[in-house]
Amino acid sequence: MRLLQYSLFTLAAVASFAQDRPPFEAIDLNATLALEKLASQLATKRVLFVGEIHDRYDHHLNQLQIIRLLEEHDPNLAIGVEYFQQPFQPAVDDYIAGKTSEQEFLRATDYFNNWRYDYRLYAPIFRYAREKHIPVRALNVPNELPSAVARVGIAGLSEKQRAYLPREREPADEAYRARLRSAFQAHGPSTPGDFEHFVEAQLVWDEGMAESAAAYLEANPGRRMVILAGSGHVVFGSGIPKRLERRTHATDAIILSSGESIEPRMADYLLLSEKRPLPSAGALGASLEEKNAECRVRSLSPAGGAEKAGIKKGDVLLAIDGQPVKTLADVRLAIWNKNPGERVQVRVRGKQRFGPSAEKDVEVVLTTATSQAP
């Protein structure tokens, strides 16, 4: 009888709660917001966080469109990006100012080692910023800092490693920690203390980007900023947004694109867009590896451009179109903007069965890339 009374009480309480607050919120996906109205609403904010899934081309096209709308409304705009680390700010400035070429920019920022995603995803954004003279802020801390914190924690850092630590670090709230735990557990087995170091590393990442953005906004009171970063850094506002708001008290809004799991209060706006693949990139048709400070051919794609040009397994790549090659990043830098069917001049050093190795120049017709590997 007590169990029955308890059950009836519980059901009554649930029914009362359901009447007070519906268990869901309804969104009419057909009730879209016109771009003009969206632009006018966004223009009331000083900071806009536009999240992304890094390899979604449509997400980057959405980011570019937001930047265009805001620049047309008010050219006093700056762009903050996760993709470049703070020490490379001078190289970013030189490119935006027109002082260096795109190739020089990518080499100076060591892009293909530090970020690695296909630069064609981002090129339209940076070209537009250069055309319109929109300042771009390199927000990220050096790659080695979060990695070091994840290994040994903040307490274990050397004095040199502490140079780029953000001065303010607010502890992670429980919701933030819960989302990080899901990501952490996906990495496999761990030892005690690893998760706390992982949380510290994420905080250094988010606080560092917030601190960099805040410093720019404080030094440039007449400008607004669009911050482009992975969705995990902006969703629910618990990554960069709340840490920037703590420093600046600036009005802001969070924008995400489709492809995310939709949950209440995760963002202020959701952009619905279909996936759009990048056009196929040109590739040598060879799997490469770095070995003994050289870039060697590990295997060849059957009937690929490299094989047809006479390149052999074990050959060492020395140059592509006159650009020296020693690393995989050098190869990607040389051909990132090439299309299938284009021809490149490749200098290789091949093994000889008898006698010393011989160098030769061959012409490779690029084929369609099947992955991020060249």
TORKOL-4160 file (C-alpha; in steps of 0.2 Angstrom, whole numbers, padded with zeros to 4 digits, m for minus):
374
<pt num="1" X="0000" Y="0000" Z="0000"/>
<pt num="2" X="0014" Y="0012" Z="0004"/>
<pt num="3" X="0022" Y="0008" Z="m0013"/>
<pt num="4" X="0006" Y="0012" Z="m0022"/>
<pt num="5" X="0004" Y="0028" Z="m0013"/>
<pt num="6" X="0022" Y="0032" Z="m0017"/>
<pt num="7" X="0019" Y="0028" Z="m0035"/>
<pt num="8" X="0003" Y="0039" Z="m0036"/>
<pt num="9" X="0012" Y="0053" Z="m0028"/>
<pt num="10" X="0026" Y="0052" Z="m0040"/>
<pt num="11" X="0014" Y="0052" Z="m0055"/>
<pt num="12" X="0005" Y="0067" Z="m0048"/>
<pt num="13" X="0021" Y="0076" Z="m0046"/>
<pt num="14" X="0027" Y="0072" Z="m0064"/>
<pt num="15" X="0010" Y="0077" Z="m0071"/>
<pt num="16" X="0011" Y="0094" Z="m0061"/>
<pt num="17" X="0029" Y="0097" Z="m0068"/>
<pt num="18" X="0023" Y="0093" Z="m0086"/>
<pt num="19" X="0009" Y="0106" Z="m0084"/>
<pt num="20" X="0021" Y="0119" Z="m0078"/>
<pt num="21" X="0035" Y="0116" Z="m0091"/>
<pt num="22" X="0032" Y="0106" Z="m0107"/>
<pt num="23" X="0045" Y="0093" Z="m0110"/>
<pt num="24" X="0051" Y="0100" Z="m0127"/>
<pt num="25" X="0052" Y="0116" Z="m0137"/>
<pt num="26" X="0045" Y="0117" Z="m0155"/>
<pt num="27" X="0055" Y="0124" Z="m0169"/>
<pt num="28" X="0047" Y="0127" Z="m0186"/>
<pt num="29" X="0062" Y="0123" Z="m0198"/>
<pt num="30" X="0052" Y="0131" Z="m0212"/>
<pt num="31" X="0051" Y="0148" Z="m0203"/>
<pt num="32" X="0068" Y="0154" Z="m0210"/>
<pt num="33" X="0075" Y="0171" Z="m0206"/>
<pt num="34" X="0079" Y="0182" Z="m0221"/>
<pt num="35" X="0098" Y="0186" Z="m0223"/>
<pt num="36" X="0094" Y="0205" Z="m0222"/>
<pt num="37" X="0085" Y="0202" Z="m0205"/>
<pt num="38" X="0099" Y="0191" Z="m0199"/>
<pt num="39" X="0112" Y="0204" Z="m0203"/>
<pt num="40" X="0103" Y="0218" Z="m0194"/>
<pt num="41" X="0101" Y="0207" Z="m0178"/>
<pt num="42" X="0119" Y="0201" Z="m0179"/>
<pt num="43" X="0125" Y="0219" Z="m0181"/>
<pt num="44" X="0119" Y="0223" Z="m0164"/>
<pt num="45" X="0132" Y="0212" Z="m0156"/>
<pt num="46" X="0151" Y="0217" Z="m0154"/>
<pt num="47" X="0157" Y="0199" Z="m0155"/>
<pt num="48" X="0150" Y="0184" Z="m0165"/>
<pt num="49" X="0156" Y="0166" Z="m0163"/>
<pt num="50" X="0153" Y="0156" Z="m0178"/>
<pt num="51" X="0157" Y="0138" Z="m0175"/>
<pt num="52" X="0162" Y="0125" Z="m0187"/>
<pt num="53" X="0165" Y="0106" Z="m0190"/>
<pt num="54" X="0183" Y="0109" Z="m0197"/>
<pt num="55" X="0181" Y="0098" Z="m0213"/>
<pt num="56" X="0164" Y="0104" Z="m0218"/>
<pt num="57" X="0166" Y="0115" Z="m0233"/>
<pt num="58" X="0148" Y="0122" Z="m0231"/>
<pt num="59" X="0152" Y="0128" Z="m0214"/>
<pt num="60" X="0166" Y="0139" Z="m0220"/>
<pt num="61" X="0155" Y="0146" Z="m0234"/>
<pt num="62" X="0143" Y="0150" Z="m0221"/>
<pt num="63" X="0156" Y="0159" Z="m0211"/>
<pt num="64" X="0161" Y="0169" Z="m0226"/>
<pt num="65" X="0144" Y="0174" Z="m0229"/>
<pt num="66" X="0142" Y="0180" Z="m0212"/>
<pt num="67" X="0158" Y="0190" Z="m0213"/>
<pt num="68" X="0152" Y="0198" Z="m0230"/>
<pt num="69" X="0135" Y="0203" Z="m0222"/>
<pt num="70" X="0143" Y="0211" Z="m0208"/>
<pt num="71" X="0157" Y="0220" Z="m0218"/>
<pt num="72" X="0144" Y="0227" Z="m0229"/>
<pt num="73" X="0134" Y="0233" Z="m0214"/>
<pt num="74" X="0149" Y="0240" Z="m0205"/>
<pt num="75" X="0167" Y="0239" Z="m0212"/>
<pt num="76" X="0175" Y="0241" Z="m0194"/>
<pt num="77" X="0177" Y="0222" Z="m0192"/>
<pt num="78" X="0190" Y="0210" Z="m0187"/>
<pt num="79" X="0191" Y="0191" Z="m0189"/>
<pt num="80" X="0198" Y="0180" Z="m0175"/>
<pt num="81" X="0203" Y="0163" Z="m0180"/>
<pt num="82" X="0208" Y="0147" Z="m0171"/>
<pt num="83" X="0218" Y="0141" Z="m0186"/>
<pt num="84" X="0234" Y="0151" Z="m0182"/>
<pt num="85" X="0244" Y="0152" Z="m0167"/>
<pt num="86" X="0248" Y="0169" Z="m0158"/>
<pt num="87" X="0267" Y="0169" Z="m0162"/>
<pt num="88" X="0263" Y="0169" Z="m0181"/>
<pt num="89" X="0253" Y="0186" Z="m0180"/>
<pt num="90" X="0266" Y="0196" Z="m0190"/>
<pt num="91" X="0265" Y="0183" Z="m0204"/>
<pt num="92" X="0246" Y="0184" Z="m0204"/>
<pt num="93" X="0247" Y="0203" Z="m0204"/>
<pt num="94" X="0259" Y="0203" Z="m0219"/>
<pt num="95" X="0248" Y="0193" Z="m0229"/>
<pt num="96" X="0232" Y="0203" Z="m0226"/>
<pt num="97" X="0242" Y="0219" Z="m0230"/>
<pt num="98" X="0247" Y="0212" Z="m0247"/>
<pt num="99" X="0265" Y="0211" Z="m0242"/>
<pt num="100" X="0267" Y="0192" Z="m0245"/>
<pt num="101" X="0260" Y="0179" Z="m0257"/>
<pt num="102" X="0248" Y="0165" Z="m0252"/>
<pt num="103" X="0262" Y="0153" Z="m0253"/>
<pt num="104" X="0274" Y="0164" Z="m0243"/>
<pt num="105" X="0260" Y="0166" Z="m0230"/>
<pt num="106" X="0257" Y="0147" Z="m0228"/>
<pt num="107" X="0276" Y="0144" Z="m0227"/>
<pt num="108" X="0278" Y="0157" Z="m0214"/>
<pt num="109" X="0264" Y="0151" Z="m0203"/>
<pt num="110" X="0270" Y="0133" Z="m0205"/>
<pt num="111" X="0251" Y="0130" Z="m0209"/>
<pt num="112" X="0253" Y="0112" Z="m0215"/>
<pt num="113" X="0261" Y="0106" Z="m0199"/>
<pt num="114" X="0251" Y="0117" Z="m0187"/>
<pt num="115" X="0234" Y="0115" Z="m0193"/>
<pt num="116" X="0234" Y="0103" Z="m0207"/>
<pt num="117" X="0216" Y="0104" Z="m0214"/>
<pt num="118" X="0215" Y="0107" Z="m0232"/>
<pt num="119" X="0218" Y="0125" Z="m0234"/>
<pt num="120" X="0206" Y="0127" Z="m0248"/>
<pt num="121" X="0192" Y="0126" Z="m0235"/>
<pt num="122" X="0199" Y="0143" Z="m0228"/>
<pt num="123" X="0206" Y="0151" Z="m0243"/>
<pt num="124" X="0190" Y="0161" Z="m0248"/>
<pt num="125" X="0189" Y="0168" Z="m0230"/>
<pt num="126" X="0207" Y="0174" Z="m0230"/>
<pt num="127" X="0207" Y="0181" Z="m0248"/>
<pt num="128" X="0191" Y="0191" Z="m0244"/>
<pt num="129" X="0199" Y="0198" Z="m0228"/>
<pt num="130" X="0214" Y="0203" Z="m0239"/>
<pt num="131" X="0203" Y="0211" Z="m0252"/>
<pt num="132" X="0193" Y="0221" Z="m0239"/>
<pt num="133" X="0208" Y="0225" Z="m0228"/>
<pt num="134" X="0199" Y="0216" Z="m0213"/>
<pt num="135" X="0212" Y="0213" Z="m0199"/>
<pt num="136" X="0214" Y="0195" Z="m0194"/>
<pt num="137" X="0219" Y="0190" Z="m0176"/>
<pt num="138" X="0228" Y="0174" Z="m0173"/>
<pt num="139" X="0220" Y="0168" Z="m0157"/>
<pt num="140" X="0227" Y="0151" Z="m0154"/>
<pt num="141" X="0241" Y="0147" Z="m0141"/>
<pt num="142" X="0256" Y="0137" Z="m0148"/>
<pt num="143" X="0252" Y="0119" Z="m0152"/>
<pt num="144" X="0264" Y="0112" Z="m0140"/>
<pt num="145" X="0256" Y="0121" Z="m0125"/>
<pt num="146" X="0240" Y="0111" Z="m0123"/>
<pt num="147" X="0249" Y="0096" Z="m0128"/>
<pt num="148" X="0262" Y="0098" Z="m0114"/>
<pt num="149" X="0247" Y="0102" Z="m0101"/>
<pt num="150" X="0238" Y="0087" Z="m0106"/>
<pt num="151" X="0254" Y="0077" Z="m0102"/>
<pt num="152" X="0260" Y="0084" Z="m0086"/>
<pt num="153" X="0247" Y="0097" Z="m0081"/>
<pt num="154" X="0250" Y="0116" Z="m0078"/>
<pt num="155" X="0260" Y="0112" Z="m0062"/>
<pt num="156" X="0272" Y="0102" Z="m0072"/>
<pt num="157" X="0276" Y="0115" Z="m0085"/>
<pt num="158" X="0293" Y="0123" Z="m0087"/>
<pt num="159" X="0296" Y="0142" Z="m0086"/>
<pt num="160" X="0298" Y="0143" Z="m0105"/>
<pt num="161" X="0281" Y="0133" Z="m0108"/>
<pt num="162" X="0272" Y="0145" Z="m0096"/>
<pt num="163" X="0276" Y="0160" Z="m0107"/>
<pt num="164" X="0260" Y="0158" Z="m0117"/>
<pt num="165" X="0249" Y="0153" Z="m0102"/>
<pt num="166" X="0233" Y="0164" Z="m0101"/>
<pt num="167" X="0234" Y="0175" Z="m0085"/>
<pt num="168" X="0217" Y="0171" Z="m0080"/>
<pt num="169" X="0210" Y="0154" Z="m0079"/>
<pt num="170" X="0192" Y="0151" Z="m0073"/>
<pt num="171" X="0188" Y="0133" Z="m0068"/>
<pt num="172" X="0177" Y="0122" Z="m0079"/>
<pt num="173" X="0159" Y="0121" Z="m0074"/>
<pt num="174" X="0151" Y="0104" Z="m0073"/>
<pt num="175" X="0142" Y="0104" Z="m0090"/>
<pt num="176" X="0158" Y="0109" Z="m0098"/>
<pt num="177" X="0167" Y="0095" Z="m0089"/>
<pt num="178" X="0154" Y="0082" Z="m0094"/>
<pt num="179" X="0156" Y="0087" Z="m0113"/>
<pt num="180" X="0175" Y="0085" Z="m0111"/>
<pt num="181" X="0173" Y="0068" Z="m0102"/>
<pt num="182" X="0164" Y="0061" Z="m0117"/>
<pt num="183" X="0178" Y="0067" Z="m0129"/>
<pt num="184" X="0191" Y="0061" Z="m0117"/>
<pt num="185" X="0184" Y="0044" Z="m0115"/>
<pt num="186" X="0184" Y="0042" Z="m0134"/>
<pt num="187" X="0203" Y="0042" Z="m0134"/>
<pt num="188" X="0204" Y="0025" Z="m0125"/>
<pt num="189" X="0212" Y="0019" Z="m0109"/>
<pt num="190" X="0219" Y="0032" Z="m0097"/>
<pt num="191" X="0228" Y="0033" Z="m0080"/>
<pt num="192" X="0223" Y="0043" Z="m0064"/>
<pt num="193" X="0225" Y="0061" Z="m0067"/>
<pt num="194" X="0224" Y="0061" Z="m0086"/>
<pt num="195" X="0207" Y="0068" Z="m0086"/>
<pt num="196" X="0211" Y="0083" Z="m0075"/>
<pt num="197" X="0226" Y="0087" Z="m0086"/>
<pt num="198" X="0214" Y="0085" Z="m0101"/>
<pt num="199" X="0202" Y="0098" Z="m0094"/>
<pt num="200" X="0217" Y="0109" Z="m0090"/>
<pt num="201" X="0223" Y="0108" Z="m0108"/>
<pt num="202" X="0206" Y="0113" Z="m0114"/>
<pt num="203" X="0205" Y="0128" Z="m0102"/>
<pt num="204" X="0222" Y="0134" Z="m0108"/>
<pt num="205" X="0216" Y="0133" Z="m0126"/>
<pt num="206" X="0199" Y="0142" Z="m0123"/>
<pt num="207" X="0206" Y="0155" Z="m0110"/>
<pt num="208" X="0221" Y="0158" Z="m0122"/>
<pt num="209" X="0210" Y="0162" Z="m0137"/>
<pt num="210" X="0198" Y="0173" Z="m0126"/>
<pt num="211" X="0213" Y="0182" Z="m0119"/>
<pt num="212" X="0220" Y="0186" Z="m0136"/>
<pt num="213" X="0203" Y="0192" Z="m0143"/>
<pt num="214" X="0200" Y="0202" Z="m0128"/>
<pt num="215" X="0217" Y="0211" Z="m0130"/>
<pt num="216" X="0213" Y="0215" Z="m0148"/>
<pt num="217" X="0195" Y="0222" Z="m0143"/>
<pt num="218" X="0202" Y="0232" Z="m0129"/>
<pt num="219" X="0215" Y="0240" Z="m0141"/>
<pt num="220" X="0203" Y="0243" Z="m0155"/>
<pt num="221" X="0187" Y="0249" Z="m0146"/>
<pt num="222" X="0179" Y="0254" Z="m0163"/>
<pt num="223" X="0179" Y="0237" Z="m0170"/>
<pt num="224" X="0169" Y="0221" Z="m0169"/>
<pt num="225" X="0175" Y="0204" Z="m0171"/>
<pt num="226" X="0169" Y="0188" Z="m0179"/>
<pt num="227" X="0178" Y="0173" Z="m0171"/>
<pt num="228" X="0179" Y="0157" Z="m0181"/>
<pt num="229" X="0183" Y="0141" Z="m0171"/>
<pt num="230" X="0178" Y="0123" Z="m0169"/>
<pt num="231" X="0160" Y="0121" Z="m0162"/>
<pt num="232" X="0167" Y="0113" Z="m0147"/>
<pt num="233" X="0175" Y="0129" Z="m0142"/>
<pt num="234" X="0159" Y="0139" Z="m0143"/>
<pt num="235" X="0144" Y="0128" Z="m0141"/>
<pt num="236" X="0133" Y="0132" Z="m0125"/>
<pt num="237" X="0145" Y="0147" Z="m0123"/>
<pt num="238" X="0155" Y="0138" Z="m0110"/>
<pt num="239" X="0172" Y="0138" Z="m0120"/>
<pt num="240" X="0178" Y="0154" Z="m0127"/>
<pt num="241" X="0162" Y="0165" Z="m0126"/>
<pt num="242" X="0160" Y="0165" Z="m0107"/>
<pt num="243" X="0178" Y="0168" Z="m0105"/>
<pt num="244" X="0179" Y="0182" Z="m0117"/>
<pt num="245" X="0163" Y="0190" Z="m0109"/>
<pt num="246" X="0171" Y="0189" Z="m0092"/>
<pt num="247" X="0185" Y="0200" Z="m0099"/>
<pt num="248" X="0176" Y="0212" Z="m0110"/>
<pt num="249" X="0157" Y="0212" Z="m0105"/>
<pt num="250" X="0154" Y="0213" Z="m0124"/>
<pt num="251" X="0137" Y="0209" Z="m0132"/>
<pt num="252" X="0139" Y="0193" Z="m0142"/>
<pt num="253" X="0130" Y="0179" Z="m0151"/>
<pt num="254" X="0134" Y="0161" Z="m0155"/>
<pt num="255" X="0131" Y="0154" Z="m0173"/>
<pt num="256" X="0132" Y="0136" Z="m0177"/>
<pt num="257" X="0129" Y="0126" Z="m0194"/>
<pt num="258" X="0119" Y="0110" Z="m0197"/>
<pt num="259" X="0128" Y="0094" Z="m0193"/>
<pt num="260" X="0128" Y="0097" Z="m0175"/>
<pt num="261" X="0116" Y="0088" Z="m0163"/>
<pt num="262" X="0103" Y="0101" Z="m0159"/>
<pt num="263" X="0100" Y="0104" Z="m0140"/>
<pt num="264" X="0091" Y="0119" Z="m0131"/>
<pt num="265" X="0102" Y="0134" Z="m0128"/>
<pt num="266" X="0117" Y="0127" Z="m0137"/>
<pt num="267" X="0118" Y="0143" Z="m0149"/>
<pt num="268" X="0108" Y="0159" Z="m0153"/>
<pt num="269" X="0107" Y="0154" Z="m0172"/>
<pt num="270" X="0108" Y="0139" Z="m0182"/>
<pt num="271" X="0112" Y="0140" Z="m0201"/>
<pt num="272" X="0104" Y="0125" Z="m0211"/>
<pt num="273" X="0115" Y="0120" Z="m0225"/>
<pt num="274" X="0119" Y="0105" Z="m0235"/>
<pt num="275" X="0136" Y="0097" Z="m0236"/>
<pt num="276" X="0146" Y="0103" Z="m0250"/>
<pt num="277" X="0162" Y="0094" Z="m0255"/>
<pt num="278" X="0177" Y="0103" Z="m0260"/>
<pt num="279" X="0182" Y="0100" Z="m0278"/>
<pt num="280" X="0195" Y="0086" Z="m0280"/>
<pt num="281" X="0213" Y="0091" Z="m0277"/>
<pt num="282" X="0227" Y="0086" Z="m0287"/>
<pt num="283" X="0239" Y="0072" Z="m0280"/>
<pt num="284" X="0255" Y="0064" Z="m0285"/>
<pt num="285" X="0248" Y="0047" Z="m0284"/>
<pt num="286" X="0261" Y="0041" Z="m0271"/>
<pt num="287" X="0260" Y="0037" Z="m0252"/>
<pt num="288" X="0275" Y="0047" Z="m0244"/>
<pt num="289" X="0284" Y="0046" Z="m0227"/>
<pt num="290" X="0297" Y="0056" Z="m0218"/>
<pt num="291" X="0313" Y="0046" Z="m0214"/>
<pt num="292" X="0330" Y="0052" Z="m0210"/>
<pt num="293" X="0325" Y="0071" Z="m0213"/>
<pt num="294" X="0320" Y="0066" Z="m0231"/>
<pt num="295" X="0303" Y="0063" Z="m0240"/>
<pt num="296" X="0302" Y="0046" Z="m0247"/>
<pt num="297" X="0290" Y="0036" Z="m0258"/>
<pt num="298" X="0282" Y="0022" Z="m0247"/>
<pt num="299" X="0271" Y="0016" Z="m0261"/>
<pt num="300" X="0263" Y="0021" Z="m0278"/>
<pt num="301" X="0245" Y="0021" Z="m0283"/>
<pt num="302" X="0243" Y="0009" Z="m0298"/>
<pt num="303" X="0243" Y="0019" Z="m0314"/>
<pt num="304" X="0245" Y="0035" Z="m0304"/>
<pt num="305" X="0254" Y="0050" Z="m0310"/>
<pt num="306" X="0270" Y="0046" Z="m0300"/>
<pt num="307" X="0271" Y="0028" Z="m0307"/>
<pt num="308" X="0268" Y="0034" Z="m0325"/>
<pt num="309" X="0282" Y="0047" Z="m0323"/>
<pt num="310" X="0295" Y="0033" Z="m0318"/>
<pt num="311" X="0296" Y="0037" Z="m0299"/>
<pt num="312" X="0300" Y="0021" Z="m0289"/>
<pt num="313" X="0296" Y="0015" Z="m0272"/>
<pt num="314" X="0310" Y="0021" Z="m0260"/>
<pt num="315" X="0314" Y="0037" Z="m0271"/>
<pt num="316" X="0317" Y="0053" Z="m0262"/>
<pt num="317" X="0308" Y="0068" Z="m0267"/>
<pt num="318" X="0320" Y="0083" Z="m0268"/>
<pt num="319" X="0309" Y="0097" Z="m0276"/>
<pt num="320" X="0292" Y="0101" Z="m0284"/>
<pt num="321" X="0292" Y="0115" Z="m0296"/>
<pt num="322" X="0308" Y="0121" Z="m0290"/>
<pt num="323" X="0302" Y="0121" Z="m0271"/>
<pt num="324" X="0313" Y="0111" Z="m0260"/>
<pt num="325" X="0305" Y="0096" Z="m0252"/>
<pt num="326" X="0311" Y="0088" Z="m0236"/>
<pt num="327" X="0294" Y="0085" Z="m0227"/>
<pt num="328" X="0276" Y="0080" Z="m0230"/>
<pt num="329" X="0271" Y="0098" Z="m0226"/>
<pt num="330" X="0283" Y="0104" Z="m0240"/>
<pt num="331" X="0274" Y="0092" Z="m0253"/>
<pt num="332" X="0257" Y="0099" Z="m0247"/>
<pt num="333" X="0263" Y="0117" Z="m0249"/>
<pt num="334" X="0269" Y="0114" Z="m0266"/>
<pt num="335" X="0253" Y="0106" Z="m0273"/>
<pt num="336" X="0238" Y="0111" Z="m0262"/>
<pt num="337" X="0231" Y="0123" Z="m0275"/>
<pt num="338" X="0234" Y="0111" Z="m0290"/>
<pt num="339" X="0220" Y="0102" Z="m0299"/>
<pt num="340" X="0219" Y="0084" Z="m0306"/>
<pt num="341" X="0227" Y="0085" Z="m0324"/>
<pt num="342" X="0239" Y="0099" Z="m0320"/>
<pt num="343" X="0258" Y="0095" Z="m0322"/>
<pt num="344" X="0272" Y="0098" Z="m0310"/>
<pt num="345" X="0290" Y="0095" Z="m0311"/>
<pt num="346" X="0297" Y="0084" Z="m0298"/>
<pt num="347" X="0316" Y="0081" Z="m0294"/>
<pt num="348" X="0319" Y="0064" Z="m0286"/>
<pt num="349" X="0334" Y="0054" Z="m0281"/>
<pt num="350" X="0333" Y="0036" Z="m0285"/>
<pt num="351" X="0342" Y="0021" Z="m0279"/>
<pt num="352" X="0354" Y="0012" Z="m0291"/>
<pt num="353" X="0357" Y="m0006" Z="m0291"/>
<pt num="354" X="0375" Y="m0003" Z="m0294"/>
<pt num="355" X="0384" Y="0014" Z="m0291"/>
<pt num="356" X="0379" Y="0030" Z="m0282"/>
<pt num="357" X="0361" Y="0036" Z="m0282"/>
<pt num="358" X="0356" Y="0047" Z="m0296"/>
<pt num="359" X="0345" Y="0062" Z="m0297"/>
<pt num="360" X="0333" Y="0065" Z="m0311"/>
<pt num="361" X="0319" Y="0077" Z="m0316"/>
<pt num="362" X="0302" Y="0070" Z="m0321"/>
<pt num="363" X="0285" Y="0078" Z="m0326"/>
<pt num="364" X="0270" Y="0071" Z="m0316"/>
<pt num="365" X="0252" Y="0073" Z="m0321"/>
<pt num="366" X="0242" Y="0075" Z="m0305"/>
<pt num="367" X="0228" Y="0063" Z="m0302"/>
<pt num="368" X="0213" Y="0064" Z="m0290"/>
<pt num="369" X="0217" Y="0064" Z="m0272"/>
<pt num="370" X="0209" Y="0050" Z="m0262"/>
<pt num="371" X="0213" Y="0057" Z="m0245"/>
<pt num="372" X="0223" Y="0071" Z="m0236"/>
<pt num="373" X="0239" Y="0062" Z="m0241"/>
<pt num="374" X="0248" Y="0069" Z="m0256"/>
